[in-house]
Amino acid sequence: MEYGSIEREIHVDASPEVVFEVVSRPEHMREWWPDDARFKSVPGAPGELFWRDETTGETMTVALTVVEVDPPSRFSFRWCYTDAERGGDSLLVTFDLLPTEQGTRVRMTETGFREMGWEIAVLEEQYRDHVSGWDHYIPRLDAYIARVVSAA
């Protein structure tokens, strides 16, 4: 199996401008992905994503850094740093938004797994965990965009 990148693609019935807001603003992101998100959509801006474990009540915090903000076509960020100071290796998540006649094609790509320096067992586990996560959250992104469009 190749552990280089994860790609997911969906089509949504919304303009790239609407989709860009949903993938690049914390107040929207927390509706479909993490339990909370805090960052500014500015290249180089640091931020954090938060997930709460409903069983234990514990919160996991993951640092991120916004990399590219190109409305309405691309938003990217780095996360899962190998050191606490946002140095070292990290994963890169990119949302490319391509207009179509009926809305927007959303292409999410996550790269950098092989560059993390993990032992092979850790690499395989992390990769599978992220595949499972995106398989869960990308449909939620689709559903949330549909709710935003219907409320407009």
Contacts in CASP RR format, 6 or more apart in sequence:
PFRMAT RR
TARGET T0000
AUTHOR 0000-0000-0000
METHOD contacts of the structure
MODEL  1
MEYGSIEREIHVDASPEVVFEVVSRPEHMREWWPDDARFKSVPGAPGELF
WRDETTGETMTVALTVVEVDPPSRFSFRWCYTDAERGGDSLLVTFDLLPT
EQGTRVRMTETGFREMGWEIAVLEEQYRDHVSGWDHYIPRLDAYIARVVS
AA
1 124 0 8 1.000
3 113 0 8 1.000
3 114 0 8 1.000
3 123 0 8 1.000
3 124 0 8 1.000
3 127 0 8 1.000
4 111 0 8 1.000
4 112 0 8 1.000
4 113 0 8 1.000
4 114 0 8 1.000
4 127 0 8 1.000
5 109 0 8 1.000
5 110 0 8 1.000
5 111 0 8 1.000
5 112 0 8 1.000
5 113 0 8 1.000
6 108 0 8 1.000
6 109 0 8 1.000
6 110 0 8 1.000
6 127 0 8 1.000
6 130 0 8 1.000
6 131 0 8 1.000
6 134 0 8 1.000
7 107 0 8 1.000
7 108 0 8 1.000
7 109 0 8 1.000
7 110 0 8 1.000
8 107 0 8 1.000
8 108 0 8 1.000
8 134 0 8 1.000
8 135 0 8 1.000
8 138 0 8 1.000
9 105 0 8 1.000
9 106 0 8 1.000
9 107 0 8 1.000
9 108 0 8 1.000
10 105 0 8 1.000
10 106 0 8 1.000
10 138 0 8 1.000
10 139 0 8 1.000
10 141 0 8 1.000
10 142 0 8 1.000
11 100 0 8 1.000
11 102 0 8 1.000
11 103 0 8 1.000
11 104 0 8 1.000
11 105 0 8 1.000
11 106 0 8 1.000
12 19 0 8 1.000
12 103 0 8 1.000
12 104 0 8 1.000
12 106 0 8 1.000
12 142 0 8 1.000
12 145 0 8 1.000
12 146 0 8 1.000
13 102 0 8 1.000
13 103 0 8 1.000
13 145 0 8 1.000
13 146 0 8 1.000
13 149 0 8 1.000
14 22 0 8 1.000
14 103 0 8 1.000
14 104 0 8 1.000
14 145 0 8 1.000
14 146 0 8 1.000
14 148 0 8 1.000
14 149 0 8 1.000
15 72 0 8 1.000
15 99 0 8 1.000
15 103 0 8 1.000
15 104 0 8 1.000
16 72 0 8 1.000
16 73 0 8 1.000
16 97 0 8 1.000
16 98 0 8 1.000
16 99 0 8 1.000
16 103 0 8 1.000
16 104 0 8 1.000
17 71 0 8 1.000
17 72 0 8 1.000
18 104 0 8 1.000
18 145 0 8 1.000
18 148 0 8 1.000
18 149 0 8 1.000
18 152 0 8 1.000
19 72 0 8 1.000
19 97 0 8 1.000
19 104 0 8 1.000
19 106 0 8 1.000
19 145 0 8 1.000
20 71 0 8 1.000
20 72 0 8 1.000
20 73 0 8 1.000
20 75 0 8 1.000
20 97 0 8 1.000
21 28 0 8 1.000
22 28 0 8 1.000
22 29 0 8 1.000
22 32 0 8 1.000
22 141 0 8 1.000
22 144 0 8 1.000
22 145 0 8 1.000
22 148 0 8 1.000
23 29 0 8 1.000
23 75 0 8 1.000
23 95 0 8 1.000
23 97 0 8 1.000
23 106 0 8 1.000
23 141 0 8 1.000
24 41 0 8 1.000
24 69 0 8 1.000
24 71 0 8 1.000
24 75 0 8 1.000
24 95 0 8 1.000
25 41 0 8 1.000
26 36 0 8 1.000
26 37 0 8 1.000
26 38 0 8 1.000
26 39 0 8 1.000
28 144 0 8 1.000
28 148 0 8 1.000
29 37 0 8 1.000
29 49 0 8 1.000
30 36 0 8 1.000
30 37 0 8 1.000
31 144 0 8 1.000
32 137 0 8 1.000
32 140 0 8 1.000
32 141 0 8 1.000
32 143 0 8 1.000
32 144 0 8 1.000
33 49 0 8 1.000
33 137 0 8 1.000
33 140 0 8 1.000
33 141 0 8 1.000
34 49 0 8 1.000
34 50 0 8 1.000
34 51 0 8 1.000
34 62 0 8 1.000
35 50 0 8 1.000
35 51 0 8 1.000
35 52 0 8 1.000
35 59 0 8 1.000
36 49 0 8 1.000
36 50 0 8 1.000
37 47 0 8 1.000
37 48 0 8 1.000
37 49 0 8 1.000
37 50 0 8 1.000
38 47 0 8 1.000
38 48 0 8 1.000
38 50 0 8 1.000
39 45 0 8 1.000
39 46 0 8 1.000
39 47 0 8 1.000
39 48 0 8 1.000
39 64 0 8 1.000
39 66 0 8 1.000
39 77 0 8 1.000
40 47 0 8 1.000
40 66 0 8 1.000
41 66 0 8 1.000
41 69 0 8 1.000
41 75 0 8 1.000
42 66 0 8 1.000
42 69 0 8 1.000
43 66 0 8 1.000
43 67 0 8 1.000
43 68 0 8 1.000
43 69 0 8 1.000
44 65 0 8 1.000
44 66 0 8 1.000
44 67 0 8 1.000
45 65 0 8 1.000
45 66 0 8 1.000
46 63 0 8 1.000
46 64 0 8 1.000
46 65 0 8 1.000
46 86 0 8 1.000
47 63 0 8 1.000
47 64 0 8 1.000
47 65 0 8 1.000
47 66 0 8 1.000
48 61 0 8 1.000
48 62 0 8 1.000
48 63 0 8 1.000
48 64 0 8 1.000
49 61 0 8 1.000
49 62 0 8 1.000
49 64 0 8 1.000
49 79 0 8 1.000
50 59 0 8 1.000
50 60 0 8 1.000
50 61 0 8 1.000
50 62 0 8 1.000
51 59 0 8 1.000
51 60 0 8 1.000
51 62 0 8 1.000
52 58 0 8 1.000
52 59 0 8 1.000
52 60 0 8 1.000
53 59 0 8 1.000
53 60 0 8 1.000
62 79 0 8 1.000
62 80 0 8 1.000
63 79 0 8 1.000
63 81 0 8 1.000
63 84 0 8 1.000
63 86 0 8 1.000
64 77 0 8 1.000
64 78 0 8 1.000
64 79 0 8 1.000
65 77 0 8 1.000
65 78 0 8 1.000
65 79 0 8 1.000
65 86 0 8 1.000
65 90 0 8 1.000
66 75 0 8 1.000
66 76 0 8 1.000
66 77 0 8 1.000
67 76 0 8 1.000
67 77 0 8 1.000
67 78 0 8 1.000
67 92 0 8 1.000
68 74 0 8 1.000
68 75 0 8 1.000
68 76 0 8 1.000
68 94 0 8 1.000
69 75 0 8 1.000
72 97 0 8 1.000
73 96 0 8 1.000
73 97 0 8 1.000
73 98 0 8 1.000
74 94 0 8 1.000
74 95 0 8 1.000
74 96 0 8 1.000
74 97 0 8 1.000
75 94 0 8 1.000
75 95 0 8 1.000
76 92 0 8 1.000
76 93 0 8 1.000
76 94 0 8 1.000
76 95 0 8 1.000
77 92 0 8 1.000
77 93 0 8 1.000
78 86 0 8 1.000
78 90 0 8 1.000
78 91 0 8 1.000
78 92 0 8 1.000
78 93 0 8 1.000
79 90 0 8 1.000
79 91 0 8 1.000
79 93 0 8 1.000
80 90 0 8 1.000
80 91 0 8 1.000
80 116 0 8 1.000
80 126 0 8 1.000
81 87 0 8 1.000
81 88 0 8 1.000
81 89 0 8 1.000
81 90 0 8 1.000
82 88 0 8 1.000
82 89 0 8 1.000
82 90 0 8 1.000
82 116 0 8 1.000
82 117 0 8 1.000
89 112 0 8 1.000
89 115 0 8 1.000
89 116 0 8 1.000
89 117 0 8 1.000
90 112 0 8 1.000
90 116 0 8 1.000
91 110 0 8 1.000
91 111 0 8 1.000
91 112 0 8 1.000
91 113 0 8 1.000
91 116 0 8 1.000
91 130 0 8 1.000
92 110 0 8 1.000
92 111 0 8 1.000
92 112 0 8 1.000
93 108 0 8 1.000
93 109 0 8 1.000
93 110 0 8 1.000
94 108 0 8 1.000
94 109 0 8 1.000
94 110 0 8 1.000
94 111 0 8 1.000
95 106 0 8 1.000
95 107 0 8 1.000
95 108 0 8 1.000
96 106 0 8 1.000
96 107 0 8 1.000
96 109 0 8 1.000
97 104 0 8 1.000
97 105 0 8 1.000
97 106 0 8 1.000
97 107 0 8 1.000
98 104 0 8 1.000
98 105 0 8 1.000
98 107 0 8 1.000
99 105 0 8 1.000
106 141 0 8 1.000
108 134 0 8 1.000
108 138 0 8 1.000
110 130 0 8 1.000
110 134 0 8 1.000
113 123 0 8 1.000
113 126 0 8 1.000
113 127 0 8 1.000
113 130 0 8 1.000
114 123 0 8 1.000
116 123 0 8 1.000
116 126 0 8 1.000
117 123 0 8 1.000
118 126 0 8 1.000
END
